[in-house]
Amino acid sequence: MGGTLPFGAEQRLLPEWIPLSFFSFALICLPLGWLLLFIQADNIASFSGGFGPVLACLHMFSIGVVLSTAFGASMQMLPVATGAAMNKPHGVVILLGLLIIGTTIMLGGFAHYFTQISTFGSLFLLGAVLLYGAMLVRLLLRSETLKIVRNHVFIGALCLILAATFGTLMILDWAEHLSFGMANGPLMHAGLALYGFMGLIVLGFSRIMIPMLAVSDTTNDKLCHITLMLSFIALALWISGQYQLAPIVATVASCLYVFEMVHILKGRMRTRLGPEWLPIRFSWVMFPTSLLLACAALWSDRYDYIVQLCIIIALLGWLVSFIIGILQRIIPFLLSMQIARRTGMPELPSKLAHEKLLSFIGPAHILAVVLTVTALIFEQTLLLRFASLIGIMSGILFLIFLITALKRKRHCLEKMTS
């Protein structure tokens, strides 16, 4: 699609408050996740699995930030980019409600070791995942364009359903409602969630967002097909229990993905790149890095320690960094499209974005991630708390960025309609 969008894309927008509610929830969870990391700094380094506040902290990022953004972005951006028939707004509102209620209840139960509350919340989230999967299939089956992206999202949605099912079964086992005797359940759940659903969503959406943001038409379909095929093979190996081979294949796929993204960026027509590209490029480095660590863990006697670093780098360094970069442009873009729908003339997204805030948000997040990893490597609790404070600051600045963009959009509408 290069740097263009289908004609009449502004008519394929959900009511403004719906996608913004997904993104607002994600941006609220971002500083809260860093706050939980600050509180649990003494326990993070020794964490090797199990339920409790550390797990709540990790899921504040994975579900609260990453999953919420993925839900909101796919429900809104896929119809805009593909021209496909949209899902009904009330269905997306139900999805939003299930997500927020389930996340809040489940993470509260994790943090306080309340098994029954966690179970109740997990059922809401499982319902959200199943509804999302059904809506996604309906949306993509009606799209005749971007078939490569459609394949990414289909496989990713299947991984999400499997990951949510494993997660729910483990919580039910924790609450002693049933016996779930899968020895590698947590490992399977983490792999399917991080690299299955979230990974494939990032790979698929990169084929939409990166060319659009860079104004580039140099995508490589053949390379993308190979990357998707290798990703599918890695996931199949993971599901079949081939834990030693799967990360190696996934590492090759990640390197091919990064190569294509760099190729797209080199062929851009936009000469000046904004501050959002710093966290995006950082995420491209962190993606294969996390998988290389997963490979290294297989041959190390400190398996649990390296796997922990792998998860932190994948979650905070790759996924959250990518989301921070993409949201810096999605939010002004959607607000500009909303202006166009009401006035017939869009405002430049750059005029809705607070550029000075953006120059701090990305670098602060990257610094927080680097210091977090350094603190875990050297087991420095004080440094981990300092990193968390920087992350909290970055998250709060992003919330201020969102509020500022909404205010500028309102002023723009008042000016255009006066």
N, C-alpha and C positions, 0 to 999 in steps of 0.2 A: 504493500500500500504506500510505501515511501513516506513522503511528508504530507500526504493528503488524506482527507476523510470523505466518505460517501456524501453525495449531495443530499441535503435535508437532514443531516445527522442531528441537528439541534432538535428535530421533532421526535427523536428517539430517546429523549431524556426522561428518566423517572422524575417524580416530584423532587425538587431540590433537597428537601430535608432528609430523604431516605438514604442516598449514598453518603451525604454529609454526616448522618448519624453513625453509619459504619465507621467512617474515617475519624469522627470525633471520639468514638469509643476506643478506637485503636490508639489515638494520640493521648487519651487519658491513661490508658494502660501502660503506655511507654514510660513516663516518669514513675508510675506506680511500680513497674517491674524493677526499675533501678532502685527505688526506695526499699523494696523487699530484699534486693541484693545487698543493700547497705545494712539492713537489719540482720540478715543472715550471713554476714561476712565471716563469722567465726565457724560456720558450719558448711560453707560451700566447698572448701578445699577437701574436707573429709567425706563429702557426699558420694555415695556409691550406689544410689538407687533407693527405692522405698518411698512411702507416702510421708507427707509432712510439709512444713513451710518452705523448704528448699524446692520441692516439687511444685508448690504453688508459684514460687518465683519464676521458675523456668516456663511454666504454662501461662504465666501472665504475659510473657513475650510471645510464646508460640501460638497460643489461642487468642489472647487479648489483642495483640498487635498484628501478627502475621495472618492468622486465619480471618480476623475481622476485615482486614484490608483486602484480602483475596476475595472474600464474599462480596463486599461492596463494589470492588473494582470490576469483577467479572459480571455481576448483574447489570452494571451500568455501561462499562466500556465495550463489552462484546457486541451488544446491539448497535452501538454507535459505530464501531469499526467494521462490522460485517454487514450491516443493513438487515440483520435477521429480525424476525418478529419478536417483540419483547415479552417477557413474563409479566403477568398482571401485577400492578403495584401492591395490591393487598397481600399477595403471596410473598413478596419481598419483605413486606412489613412483618409478617408472621415469622419469616426467617430471622429478621433482625431481633424480634422479641425473644425467640428461642435462644439465639446466640447470647444475648446480653444476660438473660435470666440464668441460663445454664452455666455460663462462665463465672458469673458472680457467686452463685450458690456453690458450684463445685470447688472453686479455688478457696472460698471461705472454709469449706469443709476440710480441704487439704491442710490449710494453714493451722487449723485448730484440732486436727485429728478426729473430726466428726465423720465417722464412716457413713452414717445414714444420710446426712446432708450431702456428702460427696456423691453418694449413689443417686440421690434425687436430682442433683445438678447434672450428672453425667447422662441421665436419661433425656433431659432437655437438649443437651448438646448432641446426643445421638439422633434425636428427632430433627435438629437443625441440619445435621450432615445429610440425613436421608432426604429431607426436603430440598436441600441445595443440589444434591445429586440429580434428583428428578427434574428440577427446574433447569439445571444445566444441560441435561440431555435434551429436553424439549427445545431449549434455545439453540443448541448447536445443530440439531437435526434440521432446523429450518434455515440454516445458513448454508449458502452455496459457495461461499468464498472462504479464504484462509483455512484450507483443509488441513494444512500442517499444524496450525494452532489448534484446530478442533481435535486432532489426534492427541496432542499433548494434554489437552484439558480432559478428554475422555479417560485416558489412562490415569491421570492425576486424580480424577474424581473417584475412580475405582480404588486407588490406593488410600484415599481419604476415608472411604467407607470401611475398608479393612482395618485401618489404623484406629478409627473411632470404635469399631467393634471390639478389637483387642483391648483398647483402653477401658471400655465399659466393663468387659468381662473381668479385667484385673481389679477394678474397683469393686465389683460384686463379690469377687473372691476375698478382697480385703475386708469387706463388710460381712463376710461369712454367709452370704446368700446362696453361693454355689462354690464348687471347687473347680478352679481353672488351673490345671497342672502343667501349663506350657512353660518349660524351663527358660526359654529365651523370649518370653512374652514382652518384657520391657524393651529388649533390643529390637525385636521385630516391630513393635509399635513406633519406636523412635525412628527407625530407618524408613518405614513407610510414610510417616508424617513429614519428616524433614526433607528427605530426598525423593520420596514418592510424590505425594500431593504437592507440597510447597515447592519442591524442586522443579517439577514439571510445569507447574503454574508459572513460575518465574521464567523458565525456558520458553514457554509458549507466549506469555505476555511480552517478553523481550522482543519477539518478532513483530509485535504491534507497536509498543511504546518507544523502543530505541530508534527505529527508522523515523517515527513520527517526530520525536523530540530533536533528533539530529538533522532532520530533513535529508534523508538518505534513501537511495533506491538500489543499494548494492547488496541486498540479501543473497545468500547462497542456499538455494533450496536443496541441492544435492547434499551439501554438508549438514544441513539441518535434519534431513532424513536419516543420515548416518548417525548423528548425535541422538536422535530419538530412538533409533533401533538399538544402539548401545545402551541407552538408558533403560529401555524395556528389558533387554537381556540382563542387565545388572539387577533390576528389580525382581525378575523371575528367579535369578540365582539367590537373591536375598530371601525370597519367600520360600524357596526350596531348602533353605538352611545352608547354602554354600557361602558362609560368612567370610571366608578367606579370599574367594575369587571375586565376589560381588563388588567390593570397594575398588579393586584394581580396574575392572571394566568401567565402573562409574567415574573413576579418575580420568580415564581416556575421554569419556563423553564430556566431562566438565571442561577439559582443555580444548576440545573441538568447539564447544559452545563459546568459550572466551575468545578463541581465534575468530569465530564468525562475528562476534560483537565488535571486536577491534576492527575487523574488515569493514563492517557497516559504518563505524565511526570515521574511518579514514576516507570513505566515499561520500561524506556528508557535504551538503551545500551550505549549511549554516557555519559561518566562519567563527563566530564567537560562541563558546560554550558557557553556560551558566554555572553557578555554584552547585547545582544539583548533581553535576557529573562527578564531583569528587567522591561522594559516598557510593555512587553507582560503580565507578571504576574500582574503588576499594572493595566492593562486594565481589567484583570479578576476580580479584586476587584471592579473597578469602574462600571462595567456593572450592577451587581445586586444593587449596591449602588444607581445608578441613578433611577432604577425602584422602589426601596424602597422609595425614595423621591417622586416619582410620586404617590405612594400609600398614603404617608403622606400628600400630597397636598390636597387630597380629603377630609381630616378631619380637615384642618387648615383654619383659617380665613385670612391667608396670601397666598392664592392660587397662585396668579401671581408670587410672590417672590420665592416660592418654586419650581414652574414650571421652572422659569428661571435658578435656580441652577441645576435642573434636566437636562435641555438641555445642560448647560455648561459642567457638569460632563459626560454626555453621549457623547458629541461631542469631547471635548478635553481629558477627562480622559479615556474614553473607546475606541472610534473609532480611534482618532488620535494616541493615545499611541500604540494601536495594530499595526497600519500601520507603525509607526516609528520602532517598533521592527521587523516586518516582512520584511520591505524593507531593513533593514540592512543585511539580508541574501539573499533576492531575487535578489538584484542587483549584488553582486559578483557571485551568482549561475548562473544567465543568462549570465554574461560575460564569466564565465568558460565554459559554454556550447557553446558559440560562438567560443571560442578558439578551443574546441574539433571539431566543425564542419569544421573549416579551417585547422587544423593540424592533426586531428585524435587522439589527446591526450589532455584531459582537464587539466587545472591548478587547484590546490586546491583553492576553494573560499576564504579560510582564508588568502592566500597570496595576494589576490587582495583587501582585506579589510584593512583599516587603523584602527587597533584595539585601538590605543590610542585615536583616535577621538570618537570611539564608547563608550569608557568609560566615555565620557563627555556628549554626545548627549542625551542618555536616562535619566540619573539623572537630567540634566538641564531641560529637558521637564517636568519631574515629579515635580520638584521643582516649575516650572512656573505654573503648573496646581494647585498644592496645595495652592500656594500663591494667585492665581486668585480666587479660591473658598473662601479662608479666607478673601480676600479683599471685595468680594461681600457680605459675611455674616456680616462683621463689617462696610461695606460701607466706605472703606478706599481707596480713589482715588489714593493717592500716592503709596500705596502698590500695587494696580492694575497696575500702570505704571511700577513699579519695576519688577513685575512678567512678564509683557509684554517684558521688555528688556531681561530678562533671556530667554523667549521663542524665541525672535528674534535671540539671540546668538545661541541657540540650532538649530534653522532652518538654519542659515548660516553655522554652522559646518556640518550639514547634506549635504548641497550643496557641501562643500569642500570635504566631504567623497565621493560623487558621482564623482566629477572631479578627485580625486586621484585614484579611482578604474578604471576609464577610462584610465588614464595615465599608470597605472600598467598593464592593459590588453594590451595596445599598446606595451609596453616594452617587455612583455612576448611573444607576437607574433613576434616581431623583433628578439628576442633571439632564438625562436624555428625555425624560417625560415632562419636564417643566416647560 
